[in-house]
Amino acid sequence: MKNLEHLKGKKILFFCVQSFNMEKDIIKQLEKHGALVTYFDERPANNNFTKGMIRINRNFLQRRINKYYQNILKLISNQEFDFLLVNRGEVVPKFFLEKFIKLKPKCQRIFYTWDSFGNHSHGLSILEYFHKKFTFDRKDAVKYQIGFRPLYFTDRYREIYESDTDKSIDLLFLGTAHSDRYIISNQIAEWCKENKLTVFNYYYMQGRLVYFYKKYFDPSFKMFDFKKLSFKSLNAQDIVQYYDKCNVVLDISHPGQSGLTMRTFETIGAGKKLITTNIEIKSYPFYNPHNILVFDRNDIKIEREFFYNEYIPLNSDLYEKCSIDGWLEDIFMNNEINSWNIN
């Protein structure tokens, strides 16, 4: 990506929640291109209690959040920045952005979210403070008149594109436990067993507090088997190793979300086939029915032949566009209206 050479020497203040080390991947890639990154977790702490309480009742932690951001203002008061990048905007308060703008009026401010506003609405309340705003969700982009930019795969997935590792897993599901994921993945797992295909499912839950809250208020969680949940997230290397062993990846998107998941792009980076509930994928330039099978979550029908189809590689330009460098180029160097604004 030629434009990324312009990041060399640029000072970037970066806020992002800690999520499967995705924030570390972004920092690493920015630094690879010569940027100087100052990073802060959006949340005042990364323990399960804090993460759960932010989701359940943010007001309970508001004083702590305010104190956390007041301290950040003190730490950065004598530093200059070329860019402010807020990724997700789950916690960053208005007062912080207002004071930051007064302190650093020349800094270009960029907002991105890899979650839908229906799941995390706080970002909507701070959009006005940014020069450029992007979302991974095309419907949200249209609704709120901001830029549309899908997610990406990181360089580690390139390494397993043509791996000769024995493929011991026919279908792989890795994901956070929410909505109807457990029900759907178990139904598909049963179908796979009947068709003599091996399956591996991994369900992550942010914490026991979140689990019991959802168990009480969310009817879909009443069917979750507590023993099958993991309260420890997989690290990046764990995920890559699972991908290396599999042929097909199962993606079950949130019912209220139209944006494509990170899993979608990881399968592209790794050269794996994908089975997904997200019908929106059919409008993307990389959609190919040989590589991607879309099914109805309310009427599950899987084609056995799909597991034996050969994967058809993307052309190099489109492959690179789906990479983390393609993502960085779009949000840092391009305008909100770009080539991802597909019809």
C-alpha positions as CSV (number, residue, x, y, z in Angstrom):
1,M,0.0,0.0,0.0
2,K,1.9,3.0,-1.3
3,N,0.0,5.7,0.6
4,L,1.0,4.2,4.0
5,E,4.6,5.6,3.6
6,H,3.0,8.9,4.6
7,L,2.5,7.5,8.1
8,K,6.2,7.5,8.8
9,G,7.0,9.7,11.7
10,K,3.4,10.6,12.4
11,K,2.3,10.7,16.0
12,I,-1.0,8.8,16.7
13,L,-3.0,8.8,19.8
14,F,-5.0,5.5,19.7
15,F,-8.0,4.5,21.9
16,C,-9.4,1.0,21.6
17,V,-10.8,-1.7,23.9
18,Q,-8.7,-4.7,24.4
19,S,-10.3,-7.4,22.2
20,F,-8.5,-10.6,21.3
21,N,-5.3,-8.6,20.9
22,M,-6.8,-6.8,17.9
23,E,-5.6,-3.5,19.3
24,K,-2.0,-4.8,19.4
25,D,-2.3,-5.8,15.7
26,I,-3.2,-2.3,14.8
27,I,-0.4,-0.8,16.8
28,K,2.1,-3.2,15.3
29,Q,1.0,-2.5,11.8
30,L,1.1,1.3,12.3
31,E,4.6,1.0,13.8
32,K,5.6,-1.2,10.9
33,H,5.0,1.8,8.7
34,G,7.0,4.2,10.9
35,A,4.1,5.7,12.9
36,L,4.7,6.6,16.6
37,V,1.7,5.3,18.6
38,T,0.5,6.2,22.1
39,Y,-2.2,3.7,23.1
40,F,-4.8,3.7,25.9
41,D,-7.5,1.2,26.5
42,E,-10.9,2.8,26.2
43,R,-12.0,1.2,29.4
44,P,-10.6,2.2,32.8
45,A,-9.8,-1.5,33.4
46,N,-9.9,-4.7,31.4
47,N,-11.3,-7.1,34.1
48,N,-14.5,-9.0,33.6
49,F,-16.4,-6.9,36.2
50,T,-15.6,-3.6,34.4
51,K,-16.4,-5.0,31.0
52,G,-19.6,-6.5,32.2
53,M,-20.7,-3.4,34.1
54,I,-20.1,-1.1,31.1
55,R,-22.5,-3.2,29.1
56,I,-25.1,-3.5,31.9
57,N,-25.0,-0.1,33.6
58,R,-22.3,2.4,32.5
59,N,-23.5,5.0,35.0
60,F,-22.3,2.8,37.8
61,L,-18.7,3.4,36.6
62,Q,-19.1,6.9,35.3
63,R,-17.0,8.6,38.0
64,R,-14.2,6.1,37.5
65,I,-14.4,6.6,33.7
66,N,-14.2,10.4,34.2
67,K,-11.2,10.1,36.5
68,Y,-9.4,7.8,34.1
69,Y,-9.8,10.2,31.2
70,Q,-8.8,13.2,33.3
71,N,-5.6,11.4,34.1
72,I,-5.0,10.7,30.4
73,L,-5.4,14.4,29.6
74,K,-2.7,15.2,32.2
75,L,-0.4,12.5,30.7
76,I,-0.7,13.8,27.1
77,S,-0.9,17.6,27.8
78,N,2.6,18.3,26.6
79,Q,2.6,15.9,23.6
80,E,1.6,16.7,20.1
81,F,-0.3,14.4,17.8
82,D,-1.0,14.2,14.1
83,F,-3.9,11.8,14.5
84,L,-6.4,10.7,17.1
85,L,-7.9,7.3,16.3
86,V,-10.8,6.1,18.4
87,N,-11.8,2.6,17.5
88,R,-15.3,1.6,18.7
89,G,-16.1,4.5,21.0
90,E,-17.6,2.4,23.7
91,V,-16.4,4.6,26.6
92,V,-14.6,7.8,25.5
93,P,-16.6,10.7,27.2
94,K,-17.5,14.0,25.5
95,F,-15.6,16.1,28.0
96,F,-12.4,14.4,27.1
97,L,-12.9,15.1,23.4
98,E,-13.9,18.7,24.0
99,K,-10.7,19.3,26.1
100,F,-8.5,17.4,23.7
101,I,-9.7,19.5,20.8
102,K,-8.8,22.7,22.7
103,L,-5.4,21.3,23.6
104,K,-4.6,19.8,20.1
105,P,-6.7,21.8,17.5
106,K,-4.6,20.7,14.6
107,C,-4.8,17.0,15.3
108,Q,-6.9,15.1,12.7
109,R,-9.6,13.1,14.5
110,I,-10.8,9.7,13.1
111,F,-13.6,7.5,14.5
112,Y,-14.0,3.9,13.5
113,T,-16.3,1.2,14.9
114,W,-16.3,-2.5,14.4
115,D,-19.6,-2.9,16.1
116,S,-23.1,-1.8,15.2
117,F,-24.6,1.2,16.9
118,G,-27.5,-1.0,17.8
119,N,-25.1,-3.0,20.0
120,H,-23.1,-0.1,21.3
121,S,-24.8,3.3,20.9
122,H,-22.3,5.5,22.8
123,G,-20.3,6.1,19.7
124,L,-23.3,8.0,18.2
125,S,-23.0,10.6,21.0
126,I,-19.4,11.5,20.1
127,L,-19.4,11.4,16.3
128,E,-19.6,15.2,16.0
129,Y,-16.1,15.6,17.4
130,F,-14.4,13.8,14.6
131,H,-13.2,14.9,11.1
132,K,-13.8,11.4,9.6
133,K,-16.2,8.7,10.8
134,F,-16.3,5.1,9.6
135,T,-18.3,2.0,10.5
136,F,-18.0,-1.6,9.4
137,D,-21.8,-1.8,9.1
138,R,-23.1,-0.5,5.7
139,K,-26.6,0.0,7.0
140,D,-25.3,2.1,9.9
141,A,-23.2,4.1,7.4
142,V,-26.3,4.9,5.3
143,K,-28.5,5.6,8.3
144,Y,-26.0,7.9,10.0
145,Q,-24.4,9.3,6.9
146,I,-20.8,8.3,7.8
147,G,-18.1,6.4,5.9
148,F,-18.3,2.7,5.2
149,R,-15.2,0.5,5.6
150,P,-15.3,-3.2,6.3
151,L,-12.9,-5.0,8.5
152,Y,-9.6,-6.8,7.5
153,F,-7.3,-9.7,8.0
154,T,-3.8,-9.4,9.6
155,D,-0.5,-10.5,8.2
156,R,-0.4,-13.7,10.3
157,Y,-3.2,-15.2,8.1
158,R,-1.1,-14.9,5.0
159,E,1.3,-17.4,6.6
160,I,-1.3,-20.2,6.5
161,Y,-2.8,-19.5,3.1
162,E,-0.9,-22.4,1.5
163,S,-0.1,-24.4,4.6
164,D,0.4,-28.1,4.3
165,T,-0.8,-28.8,7.9
166,D,-3.1,-31.8,8.2
167,K,-6.7,-30.5,8.1
168,S,-8.2,-32.3,11.1
169,I,-11.2,-30.0,11.5
170,D,-13.8,-29.8,8.7
171,L,-15.8,-27.0,10.3
172,L,-14.5,-24.5,12.8
173,F,-16.6,-22.0,15.0
174,L,-14.8,-19.5,17.2
175,G,-16.8,-16.7,18.7
176,T,-18.3,-14.7,21.6
177,A,-21.4,-16.3,23.0
178,H,-24.4,-14.2,22.1
179,S,-28.0,-14.4,20.6
180,D,-28.7,-17.7,18.9
181,R,-25.1,-18.7,18.2
182,Y,-25.2,-21.7,20.5
183,I,-28.4,-23.1,19.1
184,I,-27.4,-22.7,15.4
185,S,-23.8,-24.0,15.9
186,N,-25.1,-27.0,17.7
187,Q,-27.6,-27.8,15.0
188,I,-24.9,-27.6,12.4
189,A,-22.6,-29.6,14.5
190,E,-25.2,-32.4,14.7
191,W,-25.6,-32.2,10.9
192,C,-21.8,-32.5,10.5
193,K,-21.6,-35.6,12.7
194,E,-24.4,-37.2,10.7
195,N,-22.3,-36.5,7.5
196,K,-19.1,-37.7,9.1
197,L,-17.5,-34.3,9.3
198,T,-15.4,-33.1,12.3
199,V,-16.4,-30.0,14.1
200,F,-14.8,-27.7,16.7
201,N,-16.8,-25.1,18.6
202,Y,-15.4,-22.5,21.0
203,Y,-17.7,-20.1,22.9
204,Y,-16.2,-17.1,24.7
205,M,-18.1,-15.1,27.3
206,Q,-16.8,-11.8,28.7
207,G,-17.4,-12.8,32.3
208,R,-19.6,-14.7,34.7
209,L,-21.5,-11.5,35.6
210,V,-22.4,-11.0,31.9
211,Y,-23.4,-14.6,31.6
212,F,-25.8,-14.7,34.5
213,Y,-27.3,-11.3,33.5
214,K,-28.0,-12.6,30.0
215,K,-29.2,-15.9,31.4
216,Y,-31.8,-14.1,33.3
217,F,-32.9,-11.4,30.7
218,D,-32.1,-13.1,27.3
219,P,-34.3,-16.1,26.5
220,S,-31.7,-17.4,24.0
221,F,-29.2,-17.9,26.8
222,K,-31.4,-20.3,28.7
223,M,-30.2,-23.0,26.4
224,F,-26.5,-22.3,26.8
225,D,-24.6,-25.1,28.5
226,F,-22.4,-23.3,31.1
227,K,-19.7,-26.1,30.8
228,K,-19.2,-25.3,27.2
229,L,-18.4,-21.6,27.8
230,S,-14.9,-20.2,28.2
231,F,-14.2,-17.1,30.2
232,K,-10.7,-16.9,28.7
233,S,-10.4,-15.4,25.2
234,L,-8.2,-17.1,22.7
235,N,-5.0,-15.3,21.8
236,A,-4.1,-14.5,18.2
237,Q,-1.8,-17.5,17.9
238,D,-4.4,-19.9,19.2
239,I,-6.9,-18.6,16.5
240,V,-4.3,-19.0,13.8
241,Q,-3.5,-22.5,14.8
242,Y,-7.2,-23.5,14.7
243,Y,-7.5,-21.9,11.2
244,D,-4.5,-23.8,10.0
245,K,-6.1,-27.1,10.9
246,C,-9.5,-26.4,9.4
247,N,-11.1,-26.4,5.9
248,V,-14.3,-24.4,6.5
249,V,-15.1,-21.6,9.0
250,L,-18.6,-21.1,10.4
251,D,-19.7,-17.4,11.0
252,I,-22.9,-16.7,12.8
253,S,-23.4,-12.9,12.8
254,H,-25.5,-11.0,15.4
255,P,-29.1,-10.9,14.2
256,G,-29.1,-7.1,14.5
257,Q,-25.9,-6.6,12.6
258,S,-25.3,-6.3,8.9
259,G,-21.6,-5.6,8.9
260,L,-19.2,-8.5,8.1
261,T,-17.4,-10.0,11.0
262,M,-13.6,-10.2,11.5
263,R,-14.0,-14.0,10.9
264,T,-15.1,-13.3,7.4
265,F,-11.9,-11.5,6.5
266,E,-9.7,-13.9,8.4
267,T,-11.0,-16.7,6.1
268,I,-10.0,-14.6,3.1
269,G,-6.6,-14.0,4.5
270,A,-6.1,-17.7,5.3
271,G,-7.7,-18.9,2.0
272,K,-10.5,-20.8,3.8
273,K,-14.1,-21.4,2.8
274,L,-16.8,-19.7,4.8
275,I,-20.4,-20.7,5.9
276,T,-22.3,-17.6,7.1
277,T,-25.7,-16.3,8.1
278,N,-24.9,-12.9,6.7
279,I,-26.7,-12.5,3.4
280,E,-25.2,-9.1,3.0
281,I,-21.9,-10.8,2.0
282,K,-23.4,-11.5,-1.5
283,S,-23.1,-7.8,-2.4
284,Y,-19.3,-7.7,-1.6
285,P,-16.8,-7.9,-4.5
286,F,-15.1,-11.0,-3.0
287,Y,-18.3,-13.1,-2.8
288,N,-18.0,-16.4,-4.7
289,P,-20.4,-19.3,-4.1
290,H,-17.6,-21.8,-4.4
291,N,-15.9,-20.2,-1.4
292,I,-18.9,-18.8,0.6
293,L,-22.1,-20.6,1.5
294,V,-24.9,-18.4,2.9
295,F,-27.7,-20.0,5.0
296,D,-30.9,-18.9,6.7
297,R,-30.5,-19.0,10.5
298,N,-34.3,-19.8,10.7
299,D,-34.1,-22.6,8.1
300,I,-30.7,-24.2,8.2
301,K,-29.7,-26.0,5.0
302,I,-26.0,-27.0,4.4
303,E,-24.7,-28.5,1.2
304,R,-22.3,-31.4,1.8
305,E,-20.6,-30.8,-1.5
306,F,-19.5,-27.4,-0.4
307,F,-17.0,-29.0,1.9
308,Y,-15.3,-30.7,-1.0
309,N,-15.2,-27.7,-3.4
310,E,-11.8,-26.3,-4.2
311,Y,-11.1,-22.8,-2.8
312,I,-10.9,-20.2,-5.6
313,P,-8.3,-17.5,-4.8
314,L,-9.1,-13.8,-5.0
315,N,-7.1,-11.6,-7.4
316,S,-4.1,-9.9,-5.7
317,D,-5.6,-6.4,-5.7
318,L,-8.8,-7.4,-4.0
319,Y,-6.9,-9.7,-1.5
320,E,-4.7,-6.7,-0.5
321,K,-7.7,-4.5,-0.2
322,C,-9.1,-6.9,2.4
323,S,-5.8,-6.7,4.5
324,I,-5.1,-4.6,7.5
325,D,-2.9,-2.3,5.3
326,G,-5.9,-1.8,3.0
327,W,-7.9,-0.9,6.1
328,L,-5.3,1.6,7.4
329,E,-5.0,3.2,4.0
330,D,-8.7,3.8,3.8
331,I,-9.2,5.3,7.3
332,F,-6.0,7.4,7.4
333,M,-5.4,8.4,3.8
334,N,-8.8,8.2,2.0
335,N,-12.1,10.0,2.4
336,E,-15.2,8.7,4.0
337,I,-16.7,8.1,0.5
338,N,-14.5,5.4,-1.0
339,S,-14.6,2.3,-3.2
340,W,-16.2,0.2,-0.4
341,N,-19.4,2.2,-0.8
342,I,-21.0,-0.5,-2.9
343,N,-24.6,-0.7,-4.0
